[in-house]
Amino acid sequence: MADGRGGLELGDVEEVDAGPDDVVVAVRALSLNRGEVKAAKASPAGTRVGWDVAGDVIRAAAGGSGPQLGARVVGLSAGRGWAERVAIPVDVVAPLPDGLSYEDASTLPVAGLTALHALRIGGCAPGVRVLVTGAAGGVGRFAVQLAAHEGAVVTAVVGSPERGEGLAELGASTIAVGMPGDGRFDVVLESVGGDSLARAVGLLAPDGTIVSFGNSAEAETTFNARDLYRIGGASIYGLILFHELARSGGAADLGRLCHEVAGGRLRTEIDLVLPWERAAEAVDALMARHVRGKAVLTVG
């Protein structure tokens, strides 16, 4: 939970209150996302946070749907996942295939589903030219792989040569340190914001789409509207994962991602694993961009 001083601390909270369409999960692993960490740092003391969790169902949904008692699952908690037990709606929970670890599974809800939805919105297909900014991060690494699996030609944008290590093996055809100076792309997955988003407009092909889902630069974006509409058919789509899931749920997509990982077709790219008692170390490493891929905390 937030400690009210810009950090995190462990503490006792009330027992979970599950609705009829919730399963109660004993959490075994959780993964960190920059968005929830930023929210925690700005929250009052005692605020519970956390999205990505994996663990065991200790109470099935009273309505009878979803995974049953004892099932190993991964799910998405709306801001209360960093806990020993959490209630999760059945439409954002998926069972784990045999052999898939809690740690690997915990990386999938926010990062994996964001990448999947962004590519779906952009219209990924064989031969489509895809540009991924922030490609060294959790969403970026999943996006590079998923786009390459669809036959897209992927350009991965990173902040330094070191951040780009391993992306070619994940399917990136080109690795660019900083935004390319030229080229035309059908789909741009943009999570940096600021000047990066403005420059992305100038790289769009006719009928191309920018899917904007982050602002890690924490900067305003300015561009000439003429640069956008003169492309012809170009668009910018603002993606918030929880809004997308409210319309379509996420259980089926989570299940798909789990099977992709279990089958060796998708790599989770975990760079750091620590017990949750050392959450502050993981948070500091993540926010300082010392983590390439995902950081995971184990519970219990």
LINQUI-V152470 format. One line per field, one symbol per residue. phi: phi as a letter, one per 40 degrees, with the letter a starting at -180 (. if undefined). psi: psi as a letter, one per 20 degrees, with the letter a starting at -180 (. if undefined). A space follows every 50 residues. Layout:
phi=???
psi=???
This chain:
phi=.ccgbgbbacacbcccbcccbbbbbccbaabcbdcccccccbccdgccbh bcabibcbaccccgcgdcdgccababccgbccacbacbcccbbbcccdgc cdccccccdcccccccccccccgcadgccbbbcfcccccdcccdcccccc gccbbbbbcadccccgcccchccbbbcgcccahbbcbbcbbcgfcccccc dcbccdgcbcbcbaaccfbcbbacddcccccggcabbcbbdccccccbgb cccccccdcccccgcbbcfcbabbcccbdcccccccccgcbbhbbbbcbg
psi=rqjijjaqqqrprqqqoprhkqqppophqqqqqhghgggghjqqpipqrp gpqqbpoiorphiiraqrpiqprqropmjkimrhqqppqhikpqqpqpip qggghiihfggghggggghgghlprpipoppoqkiiaggghgggghghhi jqoppppriqhhhipihhhiiphqoporpqiarpqhppoojhachggghh gijprpjrppopjrmhilqqpprphhhghigojqqppopoghgghhhiri gghggggghgghjjippilpippqqiikhhgggggghjkipocqpqpqp.
